[in-house]
Amino acid sequence: MKPKNLYLLLCVLGVVLPYWQFLPWLSVHGLDLPLFVHELFANHIGAFFGMDVLVSAIVLVVFACSEAARLRMPTPWLPLVAIFVVGVSLGLPLFLYLRERKLEASTDSIRVIS
């Protein structure tokens, strides 16, 4: 399987698995952000995972912005939206998919020129 296709599959998993846990909570509590944050940081293990994901999201935003500018990717904002709508579980594989697609297109255009 090509990495590009694997990244696309991981995008699907990156949406399905987190929302599989979030939607039942949302149906019970609604969009209660203070309760969400309270429950996320209710114990040290939850806080560990919450902080880990927060730092990962910040790193991904910085990396995605710089790499998208370097490669002149056409939709650099799409992974950023994915991070805020779903999380790193979608933002990272989506960015890697778009990056791989851009690199393949660049390689194909070099082959045509040669």
N, C-alpha and C positions, 0 to 999 in steps of 0.2 A: 504494500500500500504506500502510495506517495505521501510524504509528510503533509502536503497541502490538504489531501483528503482526510488524513488522520486529524489534523487541526479542525476541520469542519465537523467531524464526528465529535470531537471534544467540545466544540461549541454547543452542540445539542445536549451533551451530558452536563455541561456547565450551566445550562438553563434548567434542565429537567430535575437534576438531583437537588440543588438548593431550593427550588420552588416546591418540590415534593415535601420538604419540611416546612417551608414558610407559609404556603397557602392554607393549611389547616389552622395554623396559629392566627393568620390574618382573618380567617372566617370566624374565629371565636372572639378575637380582641379588636378587630378592625385595625385601622392604621393609627394605632396608639404608639407614637414614637417614644415618649418618655418610658412607657412600659417595655417597649422593645429594648431600649438601651439598658434599662434596669435589669431585665432578664439576661441580656447578653453579658453584663458584668456582675451577675449575681454571685459568682464564685471565681476563684483564681483560675480554674481551668477555662471557663468561658471567657474571662478577661484575657487570658493568654491567646486564645484563638482569635478573639476580637482585635487585639492589638496586632497580632501577626498579619491578619488580613488587611488591616488599616495601613500598616507599613508597606505591605506588598502592593497595595493599590497605589500608594504614593510613588513607589519605585517604578511601577508599571507606567504611570502617567508620565513621569520624567523620561523614561526610556522610550516609550512610544512616541512622544513628541519629538525627541531628538532624532530617533531613527527614521521616523516618517519624513522629517525635514531633509535628512541626509539622502534618503532614497527618492525623495519627491513623490511620495505616495499620494494617490488622488483623493482618498477619503480618510485623512488622519484623525478626524473627529469621531468616527464611528466606534472604535474601541473605547474611547473616553465615555461616550454615551452608554456603552454596554457596561462599563465599570459602575456607573451611577445607577443604572436601571436594574442590573442583576448582581454584578460584582466581578471580582478578579477571575472567577471561574468561567466567565464568558469573555471578559475583556482580553485576557491573555491569549487564549486560543484564537480569538477573532483577529487580534493584532498579528499573531504569527501566521495565520491563514492569509491575511491581506499582504503581509510582507513577503511570504513565499510566492504568492501570485505576482507581485511586482518584480521579484527577482527572476521568476520564470519568464515574464514578459521581456525583461531586459536581456536575458540570455538569448531568447528567441530572436530579438531584433539584432543582436550582435551576430548570430549565425546567418541571418539573411544578408547582412552587409558583407560578411566575409566571403 
